[in-house]
Amino acid sequence: MITIKNASWEVIKTIDSDLNKTLLKQLEAEWIQLAAACYTGICWACMCEIESWEENVNKSFRWEPWFPLWDEEVMTCIAGVKNTEKDIVLKTIY
């Protein structure tokens, strides 16, 4: 499961996770709108903060390089899920 919260820490939605899609594609498929521009991890528009289960996030899901981030930050356009049995909680930044 992926739980997404807004910048005020309010839960927007909880969805099933998919090992075969980026986090951003999974959120967009469930009508959760995040800012996104480049879809390559360069613009930082889709960055989210990982509230929990950071170890279950694959930050290089698409095998693209990413800029150094804090451990709790993730570019949702190039990140994915490592294991569907563990939940991920993300908070939008913008």
PyMOL Python script that loads the backbone (N, CA, C, O; Angstrom):
from pymol import cmd

cmd.read_pdbstr("""\
ATOM      1  N   MET A   1       0.841  -1.183   0.000  1.00  0.00           N
ATOM      2  CA  MET A   1       0.000   0.000   0.000  1.00  0.00           C
ATOM      3  C   MET A   1       0.885   1.245   0.000  1.00  0.00           C
ATOM      4  O   MET A   1       1.970   1.271   0.581  1.00  0.00           O
ATOM      5  N   ILE A   2       0.381   2.264  -0.670  1.00  0.00           N
ATOM      6  CA  ILE A   2       1.028   3.565  -0.666  1.00  0.00           C
ATOM      7  C   ILE A   2       0.014   4.557  -0.113  1.00  0.00           C
ATOM      8  O   ILE A   2      -1.090   4.690  -0.640  1.00  0.00           O
ATOM      9  N   THR A   3       0.393   5.243   0.937  1.00  0.00           N
ATOM     10  CA  THR A   3      -0.439   6.305   1.491  1.00  0.00           C
ATOM     11  C   THR A   3       0.210   7.623   1.127  1.00  0.00           C
ATOM     12  O   THR A   3       1.411   7.802   1.331  1.00  0.00           O
ATOM     13  N   ILE A   4      -0.564   8.540   0.595  1.00  0.00           N
ATOM     14  CA  ILE A   4      -0.036   9.857   0.230  1.00  0.00           C
ATOM     15  C   ILE A   4      -0.740  10.907   1.090  1.00  0.00           C
ATOM     16  O   ILE A   4      -1.962  10.903   1.242  1.00  0.00           O
ATOM     17  N   LYS A   5       0.071  11.799   1.643  1.00  0.00           N
ATOM     18  CA  LYS A   5      -0.442  12.893   2.470  1.00  0.00           C
ATOM     19  C   LYS A   5      -0.111  14.214   1.797  1.00  0.00           C
ATOM     20  O   LYS A   5       0.835  14.308   1.016  1.00  0.00           O
ATOM     21  N   ASN A   6      -0.906  15.240   2.112  1.00  0.00           N
ATOM     22  CA  ASN A   6      -0.599  16.562   1.577  1.00  0.00           C
ATOM     23  C   ASN A   6       0.419  17.251   2.482  1.00  0.00           C
ATOM     24  O   ASN A   6       0.859  16.678   3.478  1.00  0.00           O
ATOM     25  N   ALA A   7       0.787  18.468   2.136  1.00  0.00           N
ATOM     26  CA  ALA A   7       1.807  19.200   2.887  1.00  0.00           C
ATOM     27  C   ALA A   7       1.385  19.488   4.325  1.00  0.00           C
ATOM     28  O   ALA A   7       2.226  19.808   5.164  1.00  0.00           O
ATOM     29  N   SER A   8       0.092  19.377   4.614  1.00  0.00           N
ATOM     30  CA  SER A   8      -0.420  19.576   5.983  1.00  0.00           C
ATOM     31  C   SER A   8      -0.535  18.262   6.748  1.00  0.00           C
ATOM     32  O   SER A   8      -1.123  18.221   7.828  1.00  0.00           O
ATOM     33  N   TRP A   9       0.020  17.194   6.195  1.00  0.00           N
ATOM     34  CA  TRP A   9       0.037  15.856   6.801  1.00  0.00           C
ATOM     35  C   TRP A   9      -1.326  15.179   6.823  1.00  0.00           C
ATOM     36  O   TRP A   9      -1.512  14.210   7.560  1.00  0.00           O
ATOM     37  N   GLU A  10      -2.292  15.664   6.030  1.00  0.00           N
ATOM     38  CA  GLU A  10      -3.598  15.024   5.958  1.00  0.00           C
ATOM     39  C   GLU A  10      -3.555  13.936   4.888  1.00  0.00           C
ATOM     40  O   GLU A  10      -3.015  14.153   3.803  1.00  0.00           O
ATOM     41  N   VAL A  11      -4.121  12.766   5.188  1.00  0.00           N
ATOM     42  CA  VAL A  11      -4.138  11.667   4.220  1.00  0.00           C
ATOM     43  C   VAL A  11      -5.028  12.031   3.044  1.00  0.00           C
ATOM     44  O   VAL A  11      -6.198  12.374   3.214  1.00  0.00           O
ATOM     45  N   ILE A  12      -4.455  11.952   1.848  1.00  0.00           N
ATOM     46  CA  ILE A  12      -5.209  12.192   0.621  1.00  0.00           C
ATOM     47  C   ILE A  12      -5.864  10.891   0.174  1.00  0.00           C
ATOM     48  O   ILE A  12      -7.059  10.847  -0.118  1.00  0.00           O
ATOM     49  N   LYS A  13      -5.054   9.826   0.125  1.00  0.00           N
ATOM     50  CA  LYS A  13      -5.565   8.547  -0.354  1.00  0.00           C
ATOM     51  C   LYS A  13      -4.564   7.445  -0.042  1.00  0.00           C
ATOM     52  O   LYS A  13      -3.369   7.705   0.100  1.00  0.00           O
ATOM     53  N   THR A  14      -5.047   6.232   0.063  1.00  0.00           N
ATOM     54  CA  THR A  14      -4.216   5.042   0.189  1.00  0.00           C
ATOM     55  C   THR A  14      -4.547   4.134  -0.989  1.00  0.00           C
ATOM     56  O   THR A  14      -5.714   3.866  -1.274  1.00  0.00           O
ATOM     57  N   ILE A  15      -3.494   3.661  -1.675  1.00  0.00           N
ATOM     58  CA  ILE A  15      -3.691   2.831  -2.864  1.00  0.00           C
ATOM     59  C   ILE A  15      -2.843   1.569  -2.766  1.00  0.00           C
ATOM     60  O   ILE A  15      -1.889   1.512  -1.991  1.00  0.00           O
ATOM     61  N   ASP A  16      -3.195   0.562  -3.556  1.00  0.00           N
ATOM     62  CA  ASP A  16      -2.365  -0.635  -3.654  1.00  0.00           C
ATOM     63  C   ASP A  16      -1.083  -0.286  -4.401  1.00  0.00           C
ATOM     64  O   ASP A  16      -1.095   0.538  -5.314  1.00  0.00           O
ATOM     65  N   SER A  17       0.008  -0.908  -4.014  1.00  0.00           N
ATOM     66  CA  SER A  17       1.281  -0.639  -4.690  1.00  0.00           C
ATOM     67  C   SER A  17       1.523  -1.660  -5.798  1.00  0.00           C
ATOM     68  O   SER A  17       0.995  -2.772  -5.771  1.00  0.00           O
ATOM     69  N   ASP A  18       2.334  -1.254  -6.770  1.00  0.00           N
ATOM     70  CA  ASP A  18       2.638  -2.060  -7.951  1.00  0.00           C
ATOM     71  C   ASP A  18       4.149  -2.042  -8.159  1.00  0.00           C
ATOM     72  O   ASP A  18       4.751  -0.971  -8.244  1.00  0.00           O
ATOM     73  N   LEU A  19       4.759  -3.206  -8.242  1.00  0.00           N
ATOM     74  CA  LEU A  19       6.204  -3.310  -8.422  1.00  0.00           C
ATOM     75  C   LEU A  19       6.662  -2.889  -9.816  1.00  0.00           C
ATOM     76  O   LEU A  19       7.852  -2.654 -10.023  1.00  0.00           O
ATOM     77  N   ASN A  20       5.749  -2.791 -10.766  1.00  0.00           N
ATOM     78  CA  ASN A  20       6.102  -2.557 -12.156  1.00  0.00           C
ATOM     79  C   ASN A  20       5.934  -1.119 -12.634  1.00  0.00           C
ATOM     80  O   ASN A  20       6.150  -0.841 -13.813  1.00  0.00           O
ATOM     81  N   LYS A  21       5.557  -0.210 -11.757  1.00  0.00           N
ATOM     82  CA  LYS A  21       5.329   1.184 -12.147  1.00  0.00           C
ATOM     83  C   LYS A  21       6.057   2.117 -11.190  1.00  0.00           C
ATOM     84  O   LYS A  21       6.299   1.779 -10.031  1.00  0.00           O
ATOM     85  N   THR A  22       6.401   3.292 -11.695  1.00  0.00           N
ATOM     86  CA  THR A  22       6.987   4.300 -10.814  1.00  0.00           C
ATOM     87  C   THR A  22       5.928   4.758  -9.811  1.00  0.00           C
ATOM     88  O   THR A  22       4.730   4.574 -10.023  1.00  0.00           O
ATOM     89  N   LEU A  23       6.389   5.350  -8.733  1.00  0.00           N
ATOM     90  CA  LEU A  23       5.449   5.877  -7.737  1.00  0.00           C
ATOM     91  C   LEU A  23       4.526   6.914  -8.366  1.00  0.00           C
ATOM     92  O   LEU A  23       3.321   6.913  -8.116  1.00  0.00           O
ATOM     93  N   LEU A  24       5.096   7.804  -9.184  1.00  0.00           N
ATOM     94  CA  LEU A  24       4.292   8.848  -9.804  1.00  0.00           C
ATOM     95  C   LEU A  24       3.212   8.256 -10.704  1.00  0.00           C
ATOM     96  O   LEU A  24       2.066   8.702 -10.646  1.00  0.00           O
ATOM     97  N   LYS A  25       3.537   7.278 -11.523  1.00  0.00           N
ATOM     98  CA  LYS A  25       2.541   6.646 -12.411  1.00  0.00           C
ATOM     99  C   LYS A  25       1.432   5.982 -11.591  1.00  0.00           C
ATOM    100  O   LYS A  25       0.263   6.024 -11.974  1.00  0.00           O
ATOM    101  N   GLN A  26       1.800   5.371 -10.467  1.00  0.00           N
ATOM    102  CA  GLN A  26       0.790   4.737  -9.614  1.00  0.00           C
ATOM    103  C   GLN A  26      -0.156   5.785  -9.022  1.00  0.00           C
ATOM    104  O   GLN A  26      -1.369   5.577  -8.973  1.00  0.00           O
ATOM    105  N   LEU A  27       0.398   6.894  -8.579  1.00  0.00           N
ATOM    106  CA  LEU A  27      -0.424   7.955  -7.998  1.00  0.00           C
ATOM    107  C   LEU A  27      -1.310   8.591  -9.065  1.00  0.00           C
ATOM    108  O   LEU A  27      -2.491   8.839  -8.822  1.00  0.00           O
ATOM    109  N   GLU A  28      -0.753   8.856 -10.237  1.00  0.00           N
ATOM    110  CA  GLU A  28      -1.543   9.447 -11.327  1.00  0.00           C
ATOM    111  C   GLU A  28      -2.673   8.523 -11.761  1.00  0.00           C
ATOM    112  O   GLU A  28      -3.757   8.999 -12.097  1.00  0.00           O
ATOM    113  N   ALA A  29      -2.447   7.231 -11.760  1.00  0.00           N
ATOM    114  CA  ALA A  29      -3.488   6.270 -12.147  1.00  0.00           C
ATOM    115  C   ALA A  29      -4.676   6.298 -11.184  1.00  0.00           C
ATOM    116  O   ALA A  29      -5.788   5.911 -11.543  1.00  0.00           O
ATOM    117  N   GLU A  30      -4.427   6.758  -9.970  1.00  0.00           N
ATOM    118  CA  GLU A  30      -5.493   6.848  -8.959  1.00  0.00           C
ATOM    119  C   GLU A  30      -5.995   8.280  -8.787  1.00  0.00           C
ATOM    120  O   GLU A  30      -6.634   8.603  -7.786  1.00  0.00           O
ATOM    121  N   TRP A  31      -5.702   9.135  -9.768  1.00  0.00           N
ATOM    122  CA  TRP A  31      -6.155  10.527  -9.796  1.00  0.00           C
ATOM    123  C   TRP A  31      -5.586  11.372  -8.663  1.00  0.00           C
ATOM    124  O   TRP A  31      -6.217  12.332  -8.220  1.00  0.00           O
ATOM    125  N   ILE A  32      -4.411  11.018  -8.203  1.00  0.00           N
ATOM    126  CA  ILE A  32      -3.710  11.834  -7.210  1.00  0.00           C
ATOM    127  C   ILE A  32      -2.754  12.720  -7.993  1.00  0.00           C
ATOM    128  O   ILE A  32      -1.838  12.222  -8.647  1.00  0.00           O
ATOM    129  N   GLN A  33      -2.959  14.011  -7.930  1.00  0.00           N
ATOM    130  CA  GLN A  33      -2.174  14.931  -8.739  1.00  0.00           C
ATOM    131  C   GLN A  33      -0.967  15.456  -7.975  1.00  0.00           C
ATOM    132  O   GLN A  33      -1.102  16.042  -6.900  1.00  0.00           O
ATOM    133  N   LEU A  34       0.196  15.242  -8.535  1.00  0.00           N
ATOM    134  CA  LEU A  34       1.437  15.815  -8.033  1.00  0.00           C
ATOM    135  C   LEU A  34       2.016  16.672  -9.145  1.00  0.00           C
ATOM    136  O   LEU A  34       1.790  16.411 -10.327  1.00  0.00           O
ATOM    137  N   ALA A  35       2.758  17.689  -8.762  1.00  0.00           N
ATOM    138  CA  ALA A  35       3.467  18.462  -9.772  1.00  0.00           C
ATOM    139  C   ALA A  35       4.485  17.546 -10.433  1.00  0.00           C
ATOM    140  O   ALA A  35       5.150  16.765  -9.752  1.00  0.00           O
ATOM    141  N   ALA A  36       4.614  17.631 -11.743  1.00  0.00           N
ATOM    142  CA  ALA A  36       5.602  16.837 -12.483  1.00  0.00           C
ATOM    143  C   ALA A  36       5.876  17.555 -13.796  1.00  0.00           C
ATOM    144  O   ALA A  36       4.960  18.061 -14.444  1.00  0.00           O
ATOM    145  N   ALA A  37       7.134  17.592 -14.174  1.00  0.00           N
ATOM    146  CA  ALA A  37       7.484  18.296 -15.410  1.00  0.00           C
ATOM    147  C   ALA A  37       8.356  17.435 -16.319  1.00  0.00           C
ATOM    148  O   ALA A  37       8.008  17.219 -17.479  1.00  0.00           O
ATOM    149  N   CYS A  38       9.468  16.947 -15.817  1.00  0.00           N
ATOM    150  CA  CYS A  38      10.439  16.292 -16.703  1.00  0.00           C
ATOM    151  C   CYS A  38      10.305  14.770 -16.761  1.00  0.00           C
ATOM    152  O   CYS A  38      10.686  14.162 -17.761  1.00  0.00           O
ATOM    153  N   TYR A  39       9.784  14.158 -15.731  1.00  0.00           N
ATOM    154  CA  TYR A  39       9.644  12.705 -15.626  1.00  0.00           C
ATOM    155  C   TYR A  39      10.983  11.970 -15.707  1.00  0.00           C
ATOM    156  O   TYR A  39      11.019  10.787 -16.047  1.00  0.00           O
ATOM    157  N   THR A  40      12.069  12.654 -15.401  1.00  0.00           N
ATOM    158  CA  THR A  40      13.395  12.022 -15.417  1.00  0.00           C
ATOM    159  C   THR A  40      14.168  12.256 -14.126  1.00  0.00           C
ATOM    160  O   THR A  40      15.338  11.883 -14.045  1.00  0.00           O
ATOM    161  N   GLY A  41      13.554  12.858 -13.120  1.00  0.00           N
ATOM    162  CA  GLY A  41      14.215  13.072 -11.837  1.00  0.00           C
ATOM    163  C   GLY A  41      15.111  14.284 -11.773  1.00  0.00           C
ATOM    164  O   GLY A  41      15.884  14.431 -10.827  1.00  0.00           O
ATOM    165  N   ILE A  42      15.025  15.159 -12.764  1.00  0.00           N
ATOM    166  CA  ILE A  42      15.907  16.319 -12.795  1.00  0.00           C
ATOM    167  C   ILE A  42      15.240  17.583 -12.244  1.00  0.00           C
ATOM    168  O   ILE A  42      15.905  18.379 -11.581  1.00  0.00           O
ATOM    169  N   CYS A  43      13.973  17.780 -12.498  1.00  0.00           N
ATOM    170  CA  CYS A  43      13.335  19.048 -12.148  1.00  0.00           C
ATOM    171  C   CYS A  43      12.921  19.153 -10.672  1.00  0.00           C
ATOM    172  O   CYS A  43      12.695  20.257 -10.176  1.00  0.00           O
ATOM    173  N   TRP A  44      12.822  18.058  -9.990  1.00  0.00           N
ATOM    174  CA  TRP A  44      12.464  17.998  -8.568  1.00  0.00           C
ATOM    175  C   TRP A  44      10.996  18.336  -8.291  1.00  0.00           C
ATOM    176  O   TRP A  44      10.608  18.406  -7.125  1.00  0.00           O
ATOM    177  N   ALA A  45      10.180  18.546  -9.305  1.00  0.00           N
ATOM    178  CA  ALA A  45       8.794  18.947  -9.088  1.00  0.00           C
ATOM    179  C   ALA A  45       7.981  17.877  -8.361  1.00  0.00           C
ATOM    180  O   ALA A  45       7.091  18.206  -7.577  1.00  0.00           O
ATOM    181  N   CYS A  46       8.273  16.615  -8.610  1.00  0.00           N
ATOM    182  CA  CYS A  46       7.469  15.518  -8.044  1.00  0.00           C
ATOM    183  C   CYS A  46       8.043  14.972  -6.734  1.00  0.00           C
ATOM    184  O   CYS A  46       7.625  13.912  -6.268  1.00  0.00           O
ATOM    185  N   MET A  47       8.991  15.684  -6.148  1.00  0.00           N
ATOM    186  CA  MET A  47       9.618  15.187  -4.929  1.00  0.00           C
ATOM    187  C   MET A  47       8.599  15.059  -3.797  1.00  0.00           C
ATOM    188  O   MET A  47       7.741  15.922  -3.608  1.00  0.00           O
ATOM    189  N   CYS A  48       8.714  13.977  -3.063  1.00  0.00           N
ATOM    190  CA  CYS A  48       7.915  13.754  -1.872  1.00  0.00           C
ATOM    191  C   CYS A  48       8.849  13.402  -0.718  1.00  0.00           C
ATOM    192  O   CYS A  48       9.996  13.001  -0.919  1.00  0.00           O
ATOM    193  N   GLU A  49       8.339  13.560   0.464  1.00  0.00           N
ATOM    194  CA  GLU A  49       9.062  13.158   1.665  1.00  0.00           C
ATOM    195  C   GLU A  49       8.550  11.783   2.068  1.00  0.00           C
ATOM    196  O   GLU A  49       7.342  11.550   2.094  1.00  0.00           O
ATOM    197  N   ILE A  50       9.461  10.877   2.381  1.00  0.00           N
ATOM    198  CA  ILE A  50       9.067   9.537   2.821  1.00  0.00           C
ATOM    199  C   ILE A  50       8.874   9.584   4.329  1.00  0.00           C
ATOM    200  O   ILE A  50       9.825   9.813   5.077  1.00  0.00           O
ATOM    201  N   GLU A  51       7.644   9.366   4.772  1.00  0.00           N
ATOM    202  CA  GLU A  51       7.362   9.391   6.201  1.00  0.00           C
ATOM    203  C   GLU A  51       7.716   8.060   6.853  1.00  0.00           C
ATOM    204  O   GLU A  51       8.234   8.029   7.970  1.00  0.00           O
ATOM    205  N   SER A  52       7.440   6.973   6.162  1.00  0.00           N
ATOM    206  CA  SER A  52       7.766   5.665   6.732  1.00  0.00           C
ATOM    207  C   SER A  52       8.038   4.645   5.634  1.00  0.00           C
ATOM    208  O   SER A  52       7.630   4.811   4.484  1.00  0.00           O
ATOM    209  N   TRP A  53       8.729   3.603   6.018  1.00  0.00           N
ATOM    210  CA  TRP A  53       9.130   2.490   5.155  1.00  0.00           C
ATOM    211  C   TRP A  53      10.051   2.937   4.028  1.00  0.00           C
ATOM    212  O   TRP A  53       9.923   2.492   2.888  1.00  0.00           O
ATOM    213  N   GLU A  54      10.978   3.821   4.367  1.00  0.00           N
ATOM    214  CA  GLU A  54      11.975   4.304   3.415  1.00  0.00           C
ATOM    215  C   GLU A  54      12.731   3.168   2.737  1.00  0.00           C
ATOM    216  O   GLU A  54      13.081   3.263   1.561  1.00  0.00           O
ATOM    217  N   GLU A  55      12.982   2.086   3.487  1.00  0.00           N
ATOM    218  CA  GLU A  55      13.726   0.955   2.939  1.00  0.00           C
ATOM    219  C   GLU A  55      12.943   0.191   1.867  1.00  0.00           C
ATOM    220  O   GLU A  55      13.513  -0.657   1.180  1.00  0.00           O
ATOM    221  N   ASN A  56      11.663   0.475   1.715  1.00  0.00           N
ATOM    222  CA  ASN A  56      10.853  -0.190   0.702  1.00  0.00           C
ATOM    223  C   ASN A  56      10.739   0.625  -0.590  1.00  0.00           C
ATOM    224  O   ASN A  56      10.037   0.226  -1.519  1.00  0.00           O
ATOM    225  N   VAL A  57      11.434   1.773  -0.647  1.00  0.00           N
ATOM    226  CA  VAL A  57      11.410   2.613  -1.837  1.00  0.00           C
ATOM    227  C   VAL A  57      12.683   2.385  -2.640  1.00  0.00           C
ATOM    228  O   VAL A  57      13.792   2.497  -2.117  1.00  0.00           O
ATOM    229  N   ASN A  58      12.509   2.065  -3.909  1.00  0.00           N
ATOM    230  CA  ASN A  58      13.627   1.913  -4.830  1.00  0.00           C
ATOM    231  C   ASN A  58      13.797   3.255  -5.545  1.00  0.00           C
ATOM    232  O   ASN A  58      13.041   3.563  -6.468  1.00  0.00           O
ATOM    233  N   LYS A  59      14.777   4.052  -5.130  1.00  0.00           N
ATOM    234  CA  LYS A  59      14.945   5.400  -5.675  1.00  0.00           C
ATOM    235  C   LYS A  59      15.420   5.410  -7.114  1.00  0.00           C
ATOM    236  O   LYS A  59      15.338   6.444  -7.777  1.00  0.00           O
ATOM    237  N   SER A  60      15.913   4.290  -7.616  1.00  0.00           N
ATOM    238  CA  SER A  60      16.396   4.218  -8.992  1.00  0.00           C
ATOM    239  C   SER A  60      15.628   3.152  -9.766  1.00  0.00           C
ATOM    240  O   SER A  60      16.233   2.348 -10.475  1.00  0.00           O
ATOM    241  N   PHE A  61      14.334   3.139  -9.642  1.00  0.00           N
ATOM    242  CA  PHE A  61      13.467   2.156 -10.290  1.00  0.00           C
ATOM    243  C   PHE A  61      13.695   2.096 -11.793  1.00  0.00           C
ATOM    244  O   PHE A  61      13.688   1.015 -12.383  1.00  0.00           O
ATOM    245  N   ARG A  62      13.898   3.259 -12.416  1.00  0.00           N
ATOM    246  CA  ARG A  62      14.074   3.322 -13.872  1.00  0.00           C
ATOM    247  C   ARG A  62      15.543   3.327 -14.265  1.00  0.00           C
ATOM    248  O   ARG A  62      15.866   3.582 -15.425  1.00  0.00           O
ATOM    249  N   TRP A  63      16.418   3.058 -13.347  1.00  0.00           N
ATOM    250  CA  TRP A  63      17.858   2.990 -13.587  1.00  0.00           C
ATOM    251  C   TRP A  63      18.432   4.308 -14.094  1.00  0.00           C
ATOM    252  O   TRP A  63      19.439   4.327 -14.804  1.00  0.00           O
ATOM    253  N   GLU A  64      17.788   5.395 -13.727  1.00  0.00           N
ATOM    254  CA  GLU A  64      18.297   6.702 -14.087  1.00  0.00           C
ATOM    255  C   GLU A  64      19.032   7.287 -12.888  1.00  0.00           C
ATOM    256  O   GLU A  64      18.666   7.015 -11.744  1.00  0.00           O
ATOM    257  N   PRO A  65      20.057   8.083 -13.137  1.00  0.00           N
ATOM    258  CA  PRO A  65      20.758   8.692 -12.013  1.00  0.00           C
ATOM    259  C   PRO A  65      19.868   9.722 -11.324  1.00  0.00           C
ATOM    260  O   PRO A  65      19.017  10.344 -11.960  1.00  0.00           O
ATOM    261  N   TRP A  66      20.069   9.893 -10.050  1.00  0.00           N
ATOM    262  CA  TRP A  66      19.330  10.922  -9.333  1.00  0.00           C
ATOM    263  C   TRP A  66      20.326  11.767  -8.557  1.00  0.00           C
ATOM    264  O   TRP A  66      21.417  11.318  -8.205  1.00  0.00           O
ATOM    265  N   PHE A  67      19.924  12.981  -8.306  1.00  0.00           N
ATOM    266  CA  PHE A  67      20.769  13.888  -7.552  1.00  0.00           C
ATOM    267  C   PHE A  67      20.848  13.415  -6.112  1.00  0.00           C
ATOM    268  O   PHE A  67      19.940  12.729  -5.641  1.00  0.00           O
ATOM    269  N   PRO A  68      21.899  13.761  -5.409  1.00  0.00           N
ATOM    270  CA  PRO A  68      21.943  13.396  -3.983  1.00  0.00           C
ATOM    271  C   PRO A  68      20.718  13.962  -3.269  1.00  0.00           C
ATOM    272  O   PRO A  68      20.413  15.149  -3.377  1.00  0.00           O
ATOM    273  N   LEU A  69      20.047  13.120  -2.563  1.00  0.00           N
ATOM    274  CA  LEU A  69      18.865  13.498  -1.790  1.00  0.00           C
ATOM    275  C   LEU A  69      19.070  13.102  -0.342  1.00  0.00           C
ATOM    276  O   LEU A  69      19.900  12.246  -0.034  1.00  0.00           O
ATOM    277  N   TRP A  70      18.321  13.717   0.533  1.00  0.00           N
ATOM    278  CA  TRP A  70      18.278  13.222   1.901  1.00  0.00           C
ATOM    279  C   TRP A  70      17.602  11.860   1.865  1.00  0.00           C
ATOM    280  O   TRP A  70      16.825  11.577   0.953  1.00  0.00           O
ATOM    281  N   ASP A  71      17.886  11.030   2.834  1.00  0.00           N
ATOM    282  CA  ASP A  71      17.308   9.679   2.856  1.00  0.00           C
ATOM    283  C   ASP A  71      15.786   9.690   2.783  1.00  0.00           C
ATOM    284  O   ASP A  71      15.185   8.781   2.212  1.00  0.00           O
ATOM    285  N   GLU A  72      15.168  10.706   3.356  1.00  0.00           N
ATOM    286  CA  GLU A  72      13.708  10.730   3.411  1.00  0.00           C
ATOM    287  C   GLU A  72      13.067  11.406   2.203  1.00  0.00           C
ATOM    288  O   GLU A  72      11.850  11.594   2.189  1.00  0.00           O
ATOM    289  N   GLU A  73      13.848  11.777   1.192  1.00  0.00           N
ATOM    290  CA  GLU A  73      13.300  12.408  -0.005  1.00  0.00           C
ATOM    291  C   GLU A  73      13.318  11.437  -1.188  1.00  0.00           C
ATOM    292  O   GLU A  73      14.196  10.580  -1.292  1.00  0.00           O
ATOM    293  N   VAL A  74      12.340  11.589  -2.069  1.00  0.00           N
ATOM    294  CA  VAL A  74      12.253  10.708  -3.232  1.00  0.00           C
ATOM    295  C   VAL A  74      11.648  11.458  -4.417  1.00  0.00           C
ATOM    296  O   VAL A  74      10.695  12.223  -4.270  1.00  0.00           O
ATOM    297  N   MET A  75      12.224  11.218  -5.589  1.00  0.00           N
ATOM    298  CA  MET A  75      11.648  11.716  -6.837  1.00  0.00           C
ATOM    299  C   MET A  75      10.683  10.642  -7.322  1.00  0.00           C
ATOM    300  O   MET A  75      11.117   9.590  -7.791  1.00  0.00           O
ATOM    301  N   THR A  76       9.410  10.887  -7.219  1.00  0.00           N
ATOM    302  CA  THR A  76       8.420   9.849  -7.512  1.00  0.00           C
ATOM    303  C   THR A  76       8.408   9.410  -8.971  1.00  0.00           C
ATOM    304  O   THR A  76       7.944   8.312  -9.280  1.00  0.00           O
ATOM    305  N   CYS A  77       8.913  10.255  -9.875  1.00  0.00           N
ATOM    306  CA  CYS A  77       8.895   9.907 -11.303  1.00  0.00           C
ATOM    307  C   CYS A  77       9.906   8.823 -11.669  1.00  0.00           C
ATOM    308  O   CYS A  77       9.749   8.155 -12.691  1.00  0.00           O
ATOM    309  N   ILE A  78      10.934   8.641 -10.856  1.00  0.00           N
ATOM    310  CA  ILE A  78      11.938   7.614 -11.172  1.00  0.00           C
ATOM    311  C   ILE A  78      12.048   6.565 -10.076  1.00  0.00           C
ATOM    312  O   ILE A  78      12.895   5.675 -10.159  1.00  0.00           O
ATOM    313  N   ALA A  79      11.206   6.654  -9.051  1.00  0.00           N
ATOM    314  CA  ALA A  79      11.265   5.721  -7.928  1.00  0.00           C
ATOM    315  C   ALA A  79      10.140   4.699  -8.012  1.00  0.00           C
ATOM    316  O   ALA A  79       9.116   4.932  -8.653  1.00  0.00           O
ATOM    317  N   GLY A  80      10.346   3.575  -7.361  1.00  0.00           N
ATOM    318  CA  GLY A  80       9.344   2.525  -7.350  1.00  0.00           C
ATOM    319  C   GLY A  80       9.263   1.851  -5.994  1.00  0.00           C
ATOM    320  O   GLY A  80       9.822   2.329  -5.007  1.00  0.00           O
ATOM    321  N   VAL A  81       8.559   0.738  -5.967  1.00  0.00           N
ATOM    322  CA  VAL A  81       8.327  -0.034  -4.749  1.00  0.00           C
ATOM    323  C   VAL A  81       9.157  -1.307  -4.818  1.00  0.00           C
ATOM    324  O   VAL A  81       9.185  -1.978  -5.850  1.00  0.00           O
ATOM    325  N   LYS A  82       9.833  -1.642  -3.724  1.00  0.00           N
ATOM    326  CA  LYS A  82      10.633  -2.867  -3.672  1.00  0.00           C
ATOM    327  C   LYS A  82       9.805  -4.091  -3.289  1.00  0.00           C
ATOM    328  O   LYS A  82      10.068  -5.196  -3.763  1.00  0.00           O
ATOM    329  N   ASN A  83       8.802  -3.892  -2.430  1.00  0.00           N
ATOM    330  CA  ASN A  83       8.066  -5.014  -1.860  1.00  0.00           C
ATOM    331  C   ASN A  83       6.626  -4.573  -1.605  1.00  0.00           C
ATOM    332  O   ASN A  83       6.402  -3.596  -0.891  1.00  0.00           O
ATOM    333  N   THR A  84       5.656  -5.269  -2.170  1.00  0.00           N
ATOM    334  CA  THR A  84       4.257  -4.875  -1.994  1.00  0.00           C
ATOM    335  C   THR A  84       3.693  -5.281  -0.632  1.00  0.00           C
ATOM    336  O   THR A  84       2.570  -4.905  -0.298  1.00  0.00           O
ATOM    337  N   GLU A  85       4.441  -6.031   0.144  1.00  0.00           N
ATOM    338  CA  GLU A  85       3.960  -6.455   1.464  1.00  0.00           C
ATOM    339  C   GLU A  85       4.205  -5.410   2.539  1.00  0.00           C
ATOM    340  O   GLU A  85       3.674  -5.527   3.644  1.00  0.00           O
ATOM    341  N   LYS A  86       5.008  -4.381   2.233  1.00  0.00           N
ATOM    342  CA  LYS A  86       5.271  -3.315   3.198  1.00  0.00           C
ATOM    343  C   LYS A  86       4.702  -2.014   2.658  1.00  0.00           C
ATOM    344  O   LYS A  86       4.856  -1.698   1.478  1.00  0.00           O
ATOM    345  N   ASP A  87       4.048  -1.269   3.528  1.00  0.00           N
ATOM    346  CA  ASP A  87       3.439  -0.010   3.132  1.00  0.00           C
ATOM    347  C   ASP A  87       4.488   1.094   3.001  1.00  0.00           C
ATOM    348  O   ASP A  87       5.570   1.023   3.583  1.00  0.00           O
ATOM    349  N   ILE A  88       4.140   2.100   2.230  1.00  0.00           N
ATOM    350  CA  ILE A  88       4.957   3.312   2.090  1.00  0.00           C
ATOM    351  C   ILE A  88       4.055   4.491   2.395  1.00  0.00           C
ATOM    352  O   ILE A  88       2.917   4.539   1.929  1.00  0.00           O
ATOM    353  N   VAL A  89       4.549   5.435   3.167  1.00  0.00           N
ATOM    354  CA  VAL A  89       3.803   6.655   3.426  1.00  0.00           C
ATOM    355  C   VAL A  89       4.613   7.824   2.896  1.00  0.00           C
ATOM    356  O   VAL A  89       5.751   8.044   3.312  1.00  0.00           O
ATOM    357  N   LEU A  90       4.017   8.579   1.967  1.00  0.00           N
ATOM    358  CA  LEU A  90       4.671   9.717   1.340  1.00  0.00           C
ATOM    359  C   LEU A  90       3.913  11.005   1.672  1.00  0.00           C
ATOM    360  O   LEU A  90       2.690  11.000   1.815  1.00  0.00           O
ATOM    361  N   LYS A  91       4.658  12.105   1.791  1.00  0.00           N
ATOM    362  CA  LYS A  91       4.045  13.425   2.005  1.00  0.00           C
ATOM    363  C   LYS A  91       4.485  14.342   0.872  1.00  0.00           C
ATOM    364  O   LYS A  91       5.673  14.436   0.562  1.00  0.00           O
ATOM    365  N   THR A  92       3.525  15.011   0.262  1.00  0.00           N
ATOM    366  CA  THR A  92       3.872  15.950  -0.789  1.00  0.00           C
ATOM    367  C   THR A  92       4.608  17.144  -0.188  1.00  0.00           C
ATOM    368  O   THR A  92       4.391  17.510   0.967  1.00  0.00           O
ATOM    369  N   ILE A  93       5.467  17.732  -0.979  1.00  0.00           N
ATOM    370  CA  ILE A  93       6.221  18.891  -0.512  1.00  0.00           C
ATOM    371  C   ILE A  93       5.614  20.173  -1.064  1.00  0.00           C
ATOM    372  O   ILE A  93       5.593  21.198  -0.382  1.00  0.00           O
ATOM    373  N   TYR A  94       5.123  20.117  -2.291  1.00  0.00           N
ATOM    374  CA  TYR A  94       4.571  21.321  -2.924  1.00  0.00           C
ATOM    375  C   TYR A  94       3.072  21.260  -2.978  1.00  0.00           C
ATOM    376  O   TYR A  94       2.434  22.187  -3.478  1.00  0.00           O
TER     377      TYR A  94
END
""", "prot")
cmd.dss("prot")
cmd.show_as("cartoon", "prot")
cmd.util.cbc("prot")
cmd.orient("prot")
